Amino acid sequence: MVAQPNDRPGLSWLGPPIDARPLFGPELAALLGLLRGLRPGQWSEPAVPGWTVHDVSAHVLGDYCARLGRREFGAFAPGETLEAFIHRANQGWVDRHRDMDPASLVDALEEAGTELARRFTHADPDAPSLGVSWAGVDPAPMWLDCAREFTEYWTHRQQIRHAAGLGTDPGPRALSMVLDTFMRALPHTLRDTAAPAGTRVALTVTGPGGGTWTVTAGPEGWSLAQDPGGRPAAGVELDTETAWRLCTRGVQPADALARARVEGDRRLAGAVCRIVSIVY
């Protein structure tokens, strides 16, 4: 049986560090270009359940402002979970900005996003930073916190693209970073999954930005540290679109498993497909 405490010593189990800092500028430029190309009626198109394109854009602005220290969140309500608190705070921000005209919203996104990209560029990737709940680490190293933040902006841009009738942006550089970040949830995902030490599970994503991530059971929990080699007890293969949507709950675990190519232990494969890489 493998236990997965959240206070494990060291950080090697999260896998090798990744650097999303250079990608914030290009991501912002892509978002601004997308929003400035929308027709007036597209701002009111549904982008996610309960939110329009305008709402999602305002939410991104709220994220920028939060990271820049320009936004107050208030206090937890009695008995409120982290997830409920975040969802309540985000809804309140969106509600307060529903009357903001699109041109002003885009200008505000450009100003705040440019400043945030600059700050991330100069951040120390090894410094302790905000926790990443879905990876089971608090505090998280800045490199993971920064990468998590990048996936947030990229994901919301895809939601806007889809609402505008466009497909997922296939740009492999950003997509590779997103997938690599999302997979840092694998050790935490498997924290309650029993397996003998040394058991390996491989998740392969095919298509643009894809790759293979192998998580190994050890005495202190599952780990994305250097793969020791050997045949995995389970292998799961997903296409790119299914993989990123699964991690953001645009696809449910059972549906992802049904689409997957699975080799070996289906119990472990099913556990892998419960991955979630957002606050959910």
C-alpha positions in Angstrom: 0.0 0.0 0.0 1.3 3.4 -0.9 0.5 6.4 1.2 0.7 9.9 -0.3 1.2 12.5 2.5 1.0 16.1 1.4 4.1 17.0 3.5 6.5 14.7 1.8 10.1 15.8 2.1 11.7 17.2 -1.0 10.1 17.9 -4.3 11.6 15.4 -6.7 8.4 13.4 -6.8 6.9 16.3 -8.7 9.2 15.6 -11.6 11.8 17.8 -13.2 11.2 21.6 -13.1 9.6 23.3 -16.1 9.8 26.9 -17.1 6.6 28.6 -18.3 7.9 32.1 -17.7 8.7 32.9 -21.4 5.3 31.9 -22.5 3.1 34.4 -20.7 3.8 37.2 -23.3 2.9 35.1 -26.3 -0.1 33.7 -24.5 -1.4 37.2 -23.7 -0.8 38.3 -27.3 -2.8 35.3 -28.5 -5.7 36.2 -26.1 -5.8 39.8 -27.1 -5.8 39.0 -30.8 -8.6 36.5 -30.3 -10.8 39.0 -28.3 -10.2 41.9 -30.7 -11.3 39.7 -33.5 -14.6 38.7 -32.0 -17.9 40.0 -33.5 -20.1 41.9 -31.0 -22.6 39.1 -30.6 -19.8 36.6 -29.8 -19.2 38.2 -26.5 -22.5 36.8 -25.2 -21.9 33.3 -26.5 -21.7 30.6 -23.7 -18.1 29.6 -23.1 -18.5 27.4 -20.0 -21.6 26.4 -18.1 -23.0 29.6 -16.6 -20.4 31.9 -18.1 -20.3 33.8 -21.5 -17.2 34.8 -23.4 -17.4 38.1 -21.6 -17.6 36.4 -18.2 -14.6 34.2 -18.9 -12.6 37.2 -20.1 -13.5 39.1 -17.0 -12.5 36.1 -14.9 -9.1 36.1 -16.5 -8.7 39.8 -15.7 -9.6 38.8 -12.1 -6.8 36.2 -12.1 -4.4 38.8 -13.4 -5.4 41.3 -10.7 -5.2 38.7 -8.0 -1.6 37.8 -8.9 -0.7 41.5 -9.0 -2.2 42.1 -5.5 -5.0 44.3 -6.9 -7.9 42.2 -5.8 -9.4 41.4 -2.4 -11.0 38.0 -1.8 -12.6 38.5 1.5 -12.8 35.7 4.1 -13.9 32.1 4.2 -17.5 31.5 5.3 -17.9 29.1 8.2 -17.3 25.6 7.1 -16.5 26.7 3.5 -14.1 24.5 1.5 -11.3 26.0 -0.6 -13.0 25.0 -3.8 -16.3 26.6 -2.7 -14.5 29.8 -1.5 -12.7 30.2 -4.8 -15.8 29.6 -6.9 -17.8 32.1 -4.8 -15.1 34.7 -5.1 -14.7 34.2 -8.8 -18.5 34.4 -9.4 -18.6 37.7 -7.4 -15.8 39.2 -9.5 -17.5 38.2 -12.8 -20.9 39.6 -11.6 -19.3 42.9 -10.7 -17.7 43.2 -14.2 -20.7 42.2 -16.4 -21.4 45.8 -17.5 -17.8 46.4 -18.5 -17.7 47.1 -22.2 -15.6 44.7 -24.3 -13.1 47.4 -25.5 -12.4 48.5 -21.9 -12.1 44.9 -20.8 -9.5 44.1 -23.5 -7.5 47.2 -22.6 -7.5 46.2 -18.9 -6.4 42.7 -19.8 -3.5 44.1 -21.9 -2.4 46.4 -19.1 -2.6 43.8 -16.3 -1.4 40.9 -18.4 1.7 42.8 -19.6 2.7 43.6 -16.0 2.1 40.1 -14.8 4.2 38.6 -17.7 7.0 41.0 -16.7 6.8 39.9 -13.1 6.8 36.2 -13.9 9.8 36.7 -16.1 11.8 37.9 -13.1 10.5 35.4 -10.6 12.8 32.9 -8.9 11.6 29.5 -10.1 13.0 27.7 -7.0 11.4 30.1 -4.5 8.4 28.8 -2.4 5.1 30.1 -3.7 1.4 29.4 -3.6 0.2 25.9 -3.1 -1.0 23.8 -6.0 -3.8 21.8 -4.4 -4.4 19.4 -7.3 -0.7 18.4 -7.1 -0.8 18.0 -3.4 2.0 20.5 -2.6 1.8 23.6 -0.4 3.9 25.7 -0.6 4.7 24.8 -4.2 7.9 25.9 -5.9 7.4 28.9 -8.1 8.1 27.0 -11.2 5.0 24.8 -10.6 2.9 27.7 -9.4 3.9 29.7 -12.5 3.2 26.8 -14.8 -0.2 26.2 -13.1 -1.1 29.8 -13.7 -0.1 29.5 -17.4 -2.4 26.5 -17.9 -5.2 28.6 -16.4 -4.9 31.3 -19.0 -4.4 28.9 -21.9 -7.4 26.8 -20.9 -9.7 29.9 -20.7 -8.4 31.0 -24.1 -9.4 27.6 -25.5 -12.9 28.0 -24.0 -13.3 31.3 -25.7 -12.0 29.9 -29.0 -14.5 27.1 -28.9 -17.3 29.5 -28.1 -16.3 31.5 -31.2 -16.4 28.3 -33.4 -12.7 27.7 -33.4 -10.8 24.6 -32.5 -8.2 24.1 -29.8 -5.0 26.1 -30.6 -2.6 23.3 -31.8 0.5 25.4 -31.2 2.9 22.7 -29.8 5.0 24.9 -27.6 2.2 26.1 -25.4 0.3 22.8 -25.5 3.4 20.9 -24.5 3.8 23.1 -21.4 0.2 22.7 -20.5 0.2 18.9 -20.7 3.5 18.7 -18.9 2.1 20.8 -16.1 -1.2 19.0 -15.9 0.6 15.7 -15.5 2.2 16.9 -12.3 -1.1 15.9 -10.8 -0.4 12.2 -11.3 1.3 11.4 -8.0 -1.5 13.1 -6.0 -4.2 11.5 -8.2 -2.8 8.1 -7.3 -2.2 8.8 -3.6 -4.9 6.4 -2.4 -4.2 3.7 -5.0 -2.6 0.7 -3.5 0.4 -0.9 -5.4 3.7 -2.5 -4.5 6.7 -0.3 -4.4 8.3 -0.1 -7.9 5.0 -0.4 -9.7 5.1 1.8 -12.8 2.2 3.4 -14.7 2.7 5.3 -18.0 0.4 7.8 -19.5 1.1 8.7 -23.1 -0.5 11.6 -24.9 -0.4 11.4 -28.7 -0.6 14.4 -31.0 0.8 18.0 -30.8 2.6 18.7 -27.5 2.3 15.1 -26.4 4.7 12.8 -24.6 4.9 10.0 -22.0 4.8 10.5 -18.2 5.6 7.6 -15.9 4.7 7.6 -12.3 6.3 5.0 -9.9 5.1 3.7 -6.5 7.6 4.1 -3.7 7.8 3.8 0.1 6.6 7.4 0.5 4.1 7.6 -2.3 3.9 7.8 -6.1 6.5 9.8 -7.9 7.3 11.4 -11.2 11.0 11.4 -10.4 13.4 9.8 -12.9 11.8 6.7 -14.4 13.7 3.6 -13.2 12.8 1.7 -16.4 11.1 -1.6 -16.8 7.7 -2.6 -18.2 4.8 -0.6 -16.8 2.0 -2.4 -14.9 -0.4 -0.3 -16.8 -0.2 1.9 -19.9 -2.8 4.5 -20.9 -2.8 6.3 -24.2 -4.9 9.3 -24.9 -5.1 11.8 -27.7 -4.2 15.4 -27.0 -7.8 16.8 -27.0 -9.1 14.1 -24.6 -6.1 14.5 -22.3 -6.3 18.3 -21.7 -10.1 18.2 -21.5 -9.9 15.4 -19.0 -7.5 17.3 -16.8 -9.9 20.3 -16.8 -13.1 18.2 -16.5 -14.3 18.9 -20.0 -14.3 15.1 -20.3 -15.3 12.8 -17.5 -12.9 10.0 -16.3 -15.2 7.2 -17.5 -15.5 8.7 -21.0 -11.7 9.2 -21.1 -11.1 5.6 -20.1 -13.5 4.4 -22.8 -11.6 6.4 -25.4 -8.1 5.4 -24.2 -5.9 2.6 -25.4 -5.1 0.6 -22.3 -2.5 -2.1 -21.7 -2.1 -4.0 -18.5 -3.9 -3.4 -15.2 -7.2 -1.7 -15.8 -7.6 -0.8 -12.2 -4.5 1.4 -12.4 -5.5 2.7 -15.7 -8.9 3.8 -14.3 -7.1 5.5 -11.4 -4.9 7.5 -13.8 -8.0 8.6 -15.7 -9.3 10.3 -12.5 -6.6 13.0 -12.9 -7.8 16.5 -12.4 -5.5 19.5 -12.8 -7.7 22.4 -11.7 -9.5 23.4 -8.5 -12.7 21.4 -9.0 
